[in-house]
Amino acid sequence: RPQHLSGLEIIRDLCEGKLEGGEIGSTEITFTPGKIKGGTHIADTKTAGSVCLLMQVAMPCVLFAASPSELHLKGGTNAEMAPQIDYTVMVFKPIVEKFNFTFNCDIKKRGYYPQGGGEVVVQMSPVKELSPINLTERGTVTKIYGRAFVAGALPIKLAKDMAAAAVRCIRKEIRDLYINIQPVREPDDQAFGTGSGIIVVAETSTGCLLAGSSLGKRGKNSDKVGIEAAEILLKNLKHGGTVDDSLQDQLIIFMALAKGVSRVKSGPITLHTQTAIHFAEQLTKAKFTVTKSE
C-alpha cells in the first residue's frame, strides 16, 4: 500500500540503495542497500497512510547513518490500524529513548482519514551503539493523563464527552487516582481535515507507560470512543506487563540492535511481535527467548 512503498523509498534514499518491484500492489520486491548517509529526506504517502509507520521503518536506519538525519514524513498522523502520533510522542518516544538515543519529533500539521495531509518532522543524530533495556518491573500506577481532541468542523463538546466517558470508565476500576484528560480543539492552521480521537496514558512508579487510544468516525458516538480507549488501557494494565500491546512489537528491532541482553515483560505476545521476532532473528545475530511469567 502507499505507506509501505513510501517507507521503502525513504530507506532507499537514505542509503542510496536499489529498489525493484516498488509499486502499489506489488507482491515481491528486491532491495539492495548501500551505505546509510543520513541528510534531509521527504516521505509522502499522499494518502492518510500513517506517518508513524514511516517513522518506524526509518528510525533503525538513521540511528546508524553517517550523519544526522531530518525526515519530513507526510500522511495521516491519527489513522486507523497504526499508532497515533500522540502515542508515538507520549509513550513510544520516552520508552525507546531508554536504549540510549534521543530524537526530536515536531508535529507540523495533523492529518486524518481519508485525505491525510499531516506532516511530522523527525530529527535524529546517529549513535555508536544502542544500550540494552531491562523493563521487567511494572510498579504501581501513579498517574493517568491524556488528551481528547477534535479538529476541523467538530465542536469541542465532542472532546469533552470523550474525556468524561473515559474518566467514568476508568473510575470503575481505579478509584483513588486523579485522572487528567485534556479536551483540545486542534488549531486550524495545525490540522488538515476533520478528525477526533483520544489517548489515555498510565504512568507507573518504575517509569513504565501504557496507553489506550481510539479514533472517532462518522456515526460513532463520542462516549463510545472514550470508553473504547479506557477499556484498552485497563486491559493493558490487567496483564501486569511493563509495555502495552502497541509498544510490544515496536521494541523488538531495537532489542535486536542493542549491544547486550534486553529484557521486557509483556502481556500476551501479539502476532505483530511474533512476526517482528521472526524477521529480527533472520536479519541479525540476535536470539529471542519468550518465557511465560508465573
N, C-alpha and C positions, 0 to 999 in steps of 0.2 A: 504494500500500500504506500501512499505518498510519504508518510513519515519514515517508513523503513528505508525507502530509496534515498530520502534527504539525509538520513543518518549515515548510510553507506557513502554518499557523495562527500559529506563533510570529512569523513575519515580518509577517503581517497585524497582530498585536497590537503589535509593536514600532513600527509606523509608522501605526497606526490606518487601515489600508488596507481595501479591499473585496475579498472573495474569492468568486467564484461558481463553482459546479461542484466545490466542495470536499467530496467524499465518497469513501469507499473504492471503488475500481473505476472512478472517473470517468476518461474519456479526454480531456476538454477542460476547462480552467479559464480563467477571466478574472480577472486580478489587477490591481487599481488601487492603487498605493502612495500613502501620504500622507507626512507628514514623520516621519523616524525620531527617536523620542523617547528611547528607552532605558528605564531603570527595571528593575523586577523582573518576570520572566516565567517561566511554567512550560510546558514542553512534555512531554507524556506519551504515548508510543506505545501504552501499555497492553499491549504485547507485548514480544518480545525485539528489536524494531526498534532499530537502532543509535543510541545517544546521540551517537556520533562523527559520524554523518551529520547529525544535528540541529545539532551544533556547526558543521559545515562550511557549512550553509545560513545560519546566523545571523551568523557571525563577520564577513563582509564588510559586513554592515549595521550591526552595533553599533559597528564601528570608526568609523563616520561619524554616530553618533547625537548628539542634542543634549546628552545627559547620560550618565554611566556606567551600565552595564547589569549585571544579575545574572540569569543564566539557570539555572533548575533543569531539567535535562534527565533524563527518566526513560525507562528501557527496558533494552536489553541493552548491557552495557559490553564484553563479549567475545563478539561474534557473528560468524557466518559472513558472507562476502560484504561485509565492511566492515572498516575498520581497527580493531584492538583499542584499548581506551583506553590500554593500556600503550604502544602505538605512538604514539598522539596525544601522550602526555606525554614519551616518551623521544626521539622523532625529529621529529615534526611541529612541536611547540612550539619547541624551540631553533632550528630552521631558519627557521620562518616569522617568528620574532621578529627575524630579520635585516632584515626590512622596516621595522624601527624602531617596533615597538609591543610591548607586553607584555600577557599575560593570566594569570589565575590559574585553575587547574583543580583542583578539590578532589573526589576520588573518595569520596563519602559511603558508597556501597554498590555492590558489584559484582553484576551480574545476568547470567544465562546463558540460552541457548536451552533449552527453548521458552518459559519463563514470564517472562523478563526480570526486572523488579523492581529494577534497578540505578538509582542516582541520582548524577549528577555536577553540581557547581555551578561555573559559569564566571563569573568577574568580569572586566570589561574597561572601560577608560576610552577615550573617543574620541580620535582624533588629527586634526591639521590635514591632514596628508598622509602617504603612505607613501613610504619611500625605495626606490629600485631595488636589486636584488641582483645580484651577479656570482659565480655558482657555476660556475667553469669549470676550476678546478684541483683534481684529486682528491687528490693527495698519496699518502702510503703509509699502510697500515693500522697504527695504533699500539696499539689495544686492542680486545678483543672481550669483551662482557659481556651479561648478560641475566637474565631470571627465568623459572623454570618454576613454574607454580602449580597447586594443586588447591584445591577449595572444596567444602563440604558433606560428602557421605558418602564422599569419596575419600581414600585413605591417602596420606601424604606420600611413600611409596615411589614412587608413580607420577611425582611431580615429579622425584625423584632420578633415576629411569630416563630420563625425557625429557631432562633436563640432560646426563646421561652420554652418551646416544646422540648428542645434538647435538655435544658436545665431540669424540667419536670421529670423527664425520663431518667436522668442520672440520679436525681434526688431519691428516687425509689430505692436505689441500691446503695448510694453513698450519701449519708445524711449530714455528716459533720463538716464537710468542706465547702468553702466559698467557691462558687463556680462563676468565672468571669468570661462571658461570651459577648464580645462587642458586635453590635449590629452596625454595618457600614454601607454607605452608598458609594460605590467607586466613582471618583471624579470623571466627568465626561471626556476630558482630554486624556485620561489614562485607561480608557476602556473602549473597545470596539464591539458594537453589537449589544445584545441584551442577554443577560445571564444572571443566575443566582446560585447560591450554594452555601455550605457551612463546613467548617473543620473544627473539631474539638480535640484538644491535646491534654493528656495527663502526664504530669512530671512526677518522678519518684525521688526518694531520698538519696538514691545512688546515681542520679542523673540520667535515668532512662526516660525516654519519651515514647509514648504510644498514642495513637490517634484513631479517630473515626471521622469519616467525611462523607458528604453526599452532595449531589447536584440537583438543582431544581430543573424541571422542564414543564412545558405547557401541559396543563391539565393535572399536574401533580400538586396536591395540597401541601402548603408550606410547612404545616405541622408535621406531616409525614416525612419531609426532607430532614427536619431537625431530629425527629425520633430515630430515623434510619442511621444518622451519624452517631447518635448517642448509643444506639444498640451495638454498632460495630466497635465503638470504643469499649463498652462494657464487656463484650465478647473477648476483645484483646486483653482486657485486664483479668478476666477469669482464668485464662490458661496459665498464668503465672510466669510467662516468659519475659525476657528483657526487651524484646523487639516485637512489633506488631506484624501482622500478615504482609503488609505492604513493604515493610523495610527488609523483612527476612531475605527475600531473593536479591534485593539490591546490594546487600553487603557481600555476597558470595565472591564477586570478582575481585573486590578489594582484599578479602581474606586470602584469596589465591595469590595475589600480587605482593602482599606484605611479607616481610622477611621474618620468619619465625612462626610460632603457633598461635592462631587466633581461636578464641572460644566464645560461642554465643549460645545463650539459652533461648529457645523459641517455643512457640506453640506448635500445633501440628504442622508438619512440613507440607508446604503447598507444592502444586505441580510446577509452578514457576521456579521454585527453589530447586526441585529435583532436576529440572532442565538445566538451570544455571550451574549446578554442581557437575552434571554430566559433561557439559562443554568446557567448564573451567579445568576439569581434570584432563580432558583430552588436549587442551591447548597449553597447559602449563605443567610443571612438575608437581603441582600441589595435590595432596591427597586429603579427601574429606571423610571423616567418620561421623555417623549420626547414631547417637545412642539415646534410648528412651530414658527420660528422667523418672524418678520414682513417683 
